[in-house]
Amino acid sequence: MGSILVGTASWTDKTLIASGWYPPEADTPEKRLRFYARQFPLVEVDATYYALPAEQTATSWAERTPAGFTFNVKAFSLFTQHPTPLKALPADLREAAAAGAGGKERVYLKDVDPAVADQAWDRFLAALEPLRRAGKLGAILLQFPPWFPIGRARKDYIVACAQRAAPRRVCIEFRNKTWMTPENQEETLGFLASHQLPYVCVDMPQGYPSSIPPVLAATSDLALVRMHGHSDKWDSKDIYERFGYRYSDGEISEWAPKIQDLAAGASITHVLFNNCYRNYAQVNAQALEERLRAG
């Protein structure tokens, strides 16, 4: 069995800070990251979905964490064909991007001059270089939207993104159920495996248009699981209602052997709790670590 790294999808959330999970002396961003990195070997950065990161920020992350610590980084919204606020783009790219927005405040990749997207990609990847140089960049998460169904054009786009990011790794999470219907699962997983692209296994509420079943599969030497919880308000626009779910001890106990089975088919497995409300993700991640150590 390969190694298993467990972490969460946030260390800065305001409800986490208010929950008391951090000790009183961890009262600055630097101290909180240093404390977090003593508890877990892995974290996911989601802020990079909302705005292009700055190189100096990644430098500080690398400096504040120990050797061997891993950052997975969520791709900027434009790259995964989500609506992107013009104000999220660097000032010098906004005017060109606005030309395709038709007066709207948000823009989609299809509306943007390819040169703008190229520049955004270049800046995104350049900003991650401090993490890569430090050996702390894990995978770039490409989480595709509910309006991204299975199809040849979408597969080609996934491969193009992976090639664009290379030699950095990407991992692929779907939110359109057509990719993982019973009749399409083999095709989807085979496609990813043929390109050595890690499939992001998910645990999430079922019965929604964005629901993906909890299929565990390793399509490369890196396996990933993102634990989103089971909120009954998954379609809420309030992120705390969507992700405000705490896994029970019983659920953690059920997941531990499944994750061990997944890890048997990979060199390294990342498990990230994305139920980021108060200390839910941190408590659940620590419980899973304990269960995995216990065997």
C-alpha positions as CSV (number, residue, x, y, z in Angstrom):
1,M,0.0,0.0,0.0
2,G,1.3,3.5,-0.9
3,S,1.4,6.3,1.6
4,I,-1.7,8.2,2.5
5,L,-1.7,11.9,3.2
6,V,-4.8,13.4,5.0
7,G,-5.6,17.1,5.2
8,T,-8.3,19.7,4.7
9,A,-9.3,22.2,2.0
10,S,-8.8,25.2,4.3
11,W,-6.7,26.6,7.1
12,T,-7.9,30.2,7.0
13,D,-11.7,30.0,7.1
14,K,-13.2,32.5,9.5
15,T,-15.5,30.0,11.1
16,L,-12.5,27.6,11.7
17,I,-10.6,30.4,13.4
18,A,-13.6,31.2,15.5
19,S,-14.1,27.6,16.4
20,G,-11.1,27.5,18.8
21,W,-9.3,24.7,16.9
22,Y,-6.2,26.9,16.8
23,P,-4.5,27.6,20.1
24,P,-4.7,31.2,21.3
25,E,-1.0,31.9,20.4
26,A,-1.7,31.0,16.7
27,D,-3.0,34.5,16.2
28,T,-1.5,35.5,12.8
29,P,-1.8,33.9,9.3
30,E,1.9,32.7,9.6
31,K,1.4,31.1,13.0
32,R,-1.8,29.4,11.9
33,L,-0.2,27.8,8.9
34,R,2.8,26.7,10.9
35,F,0.4,25.1,13.5
36,Y,-1.7,23.5,10.8
37,A,1.4,22.0,9.1
38,R,2.3,20.4,12.4
39,Q,-1.0,18.6,12.5
40,F,-1.3,17.5,8.8
41,P,1.0,16.8,5.9
42,L,-1.4,18.1,3.2
43,V,-3.6,21.1,2.5
44,E,-5.7,22.3,-0.4
45,V,-5.6,25.9,-1.5
46,D,-9.0,27.0,-2.8
47,A,-8.3,30.8,-2.9
48,T,-6.6,30.3,-6.2
49,Y,-10.0,29.5,-7.8
50,Y,-11.2,33.0,-7.1
51,A,-8.1,35.0,-8.0
52,L,-4.7,34.4,-9.5
53,P,-2.2,33.8,-6.8
54,A,0.9,36.0,-6.2
55,E,4.4,34.5,-6.2
56,Q,5.2,36.1,-2.9
57,T,2.3,34.4,-1.3
58,A,3.4,31.0,-2.5
59,T,6.9,31.8,-1.2
60,S,5.5,32.5,2.2
61,W,3.6,29.2,2.2
62,A,6.8,27.3,1.3
63,E,8.7,29.1,4.0
64,R,6.2,28.5,6.7
65,T,5.8,24.7,6.3
66,P,8.2,21.8,6.9
67,A,10.0,19.7,4.3
68,G,7.7,17.2,2.8
69,F,4.5,19.3,3.3
70,T,2.2,19.2,0.3
71,F,-0.1,21.9,-1.2
72,N,-2.7,20.9,-3.7
73,V,-3.9,24.0,-5.5
74,K,-7.3,24.6,-7.1
75,A,-7.2,25.9,-10.6
76,F,-8.4,29.5,-11.4
77,S,-12.1,29.5,-12.4
78,L,-11.4,30.6,-15.9
79,F,-9.4,27.5,-16.7
80,T,-12.2,25.1,-15.7
81,Q,-14.9,27.0,-17.7
82,H,-16.6,28.6,-14.7
83,P,-17.9,32.2,-14.8
84,T,-15.0,34.5,-13.7
85,P,-15.5,38.0,-12.4
86,L,-13.6,40.5,-14.5
87,K,-12.3,42.0,-11.3
88,A,-10.6,38.7,-10.5
89,L,-8.3,39.1,-13.5
90,P,-5.2,41.2,-13.3
91,A,-5.9,44.9,-14.2
92,D,-3.9,44.7,-17.4
93,L,-6.0,41.8,-18.7
94,R,-9.4,43.1,-17.8
95,E,-9.9,45.4,-20.7
96,A,-9.2,42.7,-23.3
97,A,-11.4,40.2,-21.4
98,A,-14.2,42.7,-21.0
99,A,-14.5,42.9,-24.8
100,G,-15.9,39.4,-24.8
101,A,-18.1,39.9,-21.7
102,G,-20.8,41.9,-23.5
103,G,-21.0,44.4,-20.7
104,K,-21.4,41.7,-18.0
105,E,-19.3,41.5,-14.9
106,R,-18.4,37.9,-15.4
107,V,-16.8,36.2,-18.3
108,Y,-16.4,32.6,-19.6
109,L,-13.4,31.1,-21.2
110,K,-15.3,30.8,-24.5
111,D,-15.8,34.6,-24.6
112,V,-12.1,35.4,-23.8
113,D,-9.4,36.1,-26.4
114,P,-7.1,33.0,-26.2
115,A,-4.2,35.4,-25.6
116,V,-5.8,36.5,-22.4
117,A,-6.3,32.9,-21.2
118,D,-2.7,32.2,-22.2
119,Q,-1.4,35.1,-20.1
120,A,-3.6,34.0,-17.1
121,W,-2.2,30.4,-17.3
122,D,1.4,31.8,-17.5
123,R,0.9,33.9,-14.4
124,F,-0.9,31.2,-12.5
125,L,1.9,28.7,-13.1
126,A,4.6,31.2,-12.5
127,A,3.1,32.1,-9.1
128,L,3.3,28.4,-8.0
129,E,7.0,28.1,-8.8
130,P,8.1,28.7,-5.2
131,L,6.1,25.7,-4.1
132,R,7.4,23.6,-7.0
133,R,11.0,24.5,-6.3
134,A,10.5,23.6,-2.7
135,G,9.1,20.2,-3.6
136,K,5.8,21.1,-2.0
137,L,3.4,21.4,-5.0
138,G,1.2,18.4,-5.1
139,A,-1.6,18.5,-7.8
140,I,-3.5,21.3,-9.5
141,L,-7.2,20.5,-9.0
142,L,-9.2,20.9,-12.2
143,Q,-12.8,20.9,-10.9
144,F,-15.1,21.0,-13.9
145,P,-18.6,22.5,-13.7
146,P,-22.0,20.8,-14.0
147,W,-22.3,22.1,-17.6
148,F,-19.2,20.1,-18.6
149,P,-20.6,16.7,-19.9
150,I,-18.7,13.8,-21.2
151,G,-17.6,14.2,-24.8
152,R,-14.7,14.3,-27.2
153,A,-14.2,18.1,-27.1
154,R,-14.2,18.1,-23.3
155,K,-11.7,15.2,-23.2
156,D,-9.5,17.1,-25.5
157,Y,-9.7,20.2,-23.3
158,I,-8.8,18.2,-20.2
159,V,-5.7,16.8,-22.0
160,A,-4.8,20.3,-23.2
161,C,-5.0,21.6,-19.6
162,A,-2.7,18.8,-18.4
163,Q,-0.2,19.5,-21.2
164,R,-0.3,23.3,-20.4
165,A,0.5,22.6,-16.7
166,A,3.1,20.0,-17.4
167,P,5.5,19.0,-15.8
168,R,3.2,20.0,-12.9
169,R,0.5,17.5,-12.1
170,V,-3.2,18.1,-12.5
171,C,-6.1,16.0,-11.1
172,I,-9.6,15.9,-12.4
173,E,-12.9,16.3,-10.6
174,F,-16.2,16.2,-12.3
175,R,-19.5,17.7,-11.4
176,N,-21.5,16.5,-14.3
177,K,-23.0,13.1,-13.7
178,T,-22.6,11.9,-17.3
179,W,-18.9,11.2,-16.7
180,M,-19.7,8.6,-14.0
181,T,-23.0,7.0,-15.0
182,P,-22.7,3.1,-14.9
183,E,-22.5,3.0,-18.7
184,N,-19.8,5.7,-18.9
185,Q,-17.6,4.9,-15.8
186,E,-15.3,2.5,-17.7
187,E,-14.8,5.0,-20.6
188,T,-14.1,7.9,-18.2
189,L,-11.6,6.0,-16.0
190,G,-10.0,4.4,-19.0
191,F,-9.5,7.8,-20.6
192,L,-7.9,9.3,-17.5
193,A,-5.7,6.3,-17.0
194,S,-4.5,6.4,-20.6
195,H,-3.2,9.9,-20.0
196,Q,-2.0,9.1,-16.4
197,L,-4.4,11.8,-15.1
198,P,-5.5,11.2,-11.5
199,Y,-9.3,10.9,-11.0
200,V,-10.6,12.7,-8.0
201,C,-12.9,10.4,-6.1
202,V,-15.6,12.2,-4.2
203,D,-18.0,11.7,-1.3
204,M,-20.9,14.1,-1.8
205,P,-24.6,14.4,-1.5
206,Q,-26.5,12.4,-4.1
207,G,-29.6,13.2,-6.1
208,Y,-28.4,16.5,-7.5
209,P,-27.5,17.4,-11.1
210,S,-23.9,17.8,-9.9
211,S,-23.8,14.6,-7.9
212,I,-21.0,12.1,-8.7
213,P,-21.2,8.6,-7.1
214,P,-18.6,7.6,-4.6
215,V,-16.6,5.5,-7.0
216,L,-13.0,4.8,-5.7
217,A,-10.5,4.3,-8.5
218,A,-6.8,5.1,-9.1
219,T,-6.1,6.1,-12.6
220,S,-2.4,7.1,-12.0
221,D,0.2,6.6,-9.4
222,L,-1.5,9.4,-7.5
223,A,-5.0,8.8,-6.1
224,L,-7.2,11.5,-4.6
225,V,-10.4,11.6,-2.5
226,R,-12.3,14.8,-1.7
227,M,-14.8,14.5,1.2
228,H,-17.6,17.1,0.7
229,G,-20.0,15.8,3.3
230,H,-23.7,15.1,3.0
231,S,-25.4,18.4,3.7
232,D,-29.1,18.3,2.8
233,K,-28.7,21.9,1.5
234,W,-26.2,21.1,-1.2
235,D,-27.9,23.4,-3.7
236,S,-27.7,26.4,-1.3
237,K,-25.7,29.4,-2.4
238,D,-24.4,29.7,1.2
239,I,-21.1,27.7,1.3
240,Y,-21.5,27.0,5.0
241,E,-24.9,25.4,4.4
242,R,-23.4,23.4,1.5
243,F,-20.4,22.2,3.4
244,G,-21.6,22.4,7.0
245,Y,-21.6,18.6,7.6
246,R,-19.6,16.7,10.2
247,Y,-18.9,13.1,9.5
248,S,-19.8,10.7,12.3
249,D,-17.3,8.3,13.9
250,G,-19.1,5.5,12.1
251,E,-18.8,7.1,8.7
252,I,-15.0,7.7,9.3
253,S,-14.7,4.0,10.3
254,E,-16.5,3.0,7.1
255,W,-14.2,5.1,4.9
256,A,-10.9,4.1,6.4
257,P,-10.7,0.6,4.8
258,K,-12.1,1.9,1.5
259,I,-9.2,4.5,1.4
260,Q,-6.7,1.8,2.3
261,D,-8.0,-0.3,-0.6
262,L,-7.7,2.6,-2.9
263,A,-4.1,3.3,-1.7
264,A,-3.2,-0.3,-2.6
265,G,-3.4,0.7,-6.2
266,A,-1.4,4.0,-6.0
267,S,2.0,5.2,-4.9
268,I,0.5,8.1,-2.9
269,T,-3.1,8.9,-1.9
270,H,-4.4,12.3,-0.9
271,V,-7.5,12.6,1.2
272,L,-8.9,16.1,1.6
273,F,-11.9,17.0,3.8
274,N,-13.8,19.9,2.1
275,N,-16.6,20.1,4.8
276,C,-15.1,23.4,5.8
277,Y,-17.3,24.8,8.4
278,R,-15.9,25.6,11.9
279,N,-13.5,22.7,12.8
280,Y,-15.5,20.0,11.1
281,A,-12.9,19.2,8.4
282,Q,-10.0,19.3,10.9
283,V,-11.7,17.1,13.4
284,N,-12.7,14.6,10.7
285,A,-9.3,14.5,9.1
286,Q,-7.6,13.9,12.5
287,A,-10.1,11.1,13.2
288,L,-9.4,9.5,9.8
289,E,-5.6,9.7,10.4
290,E,-6.1,7.9,13.8
291,R,-8.3,5.2,12.2
292,L,-5.7,4.6,9.4
293,R,-2.9,4.3,11.9
294,A,-4.9,1.8,13.9
295,G,-5.3,-0.3,10.8
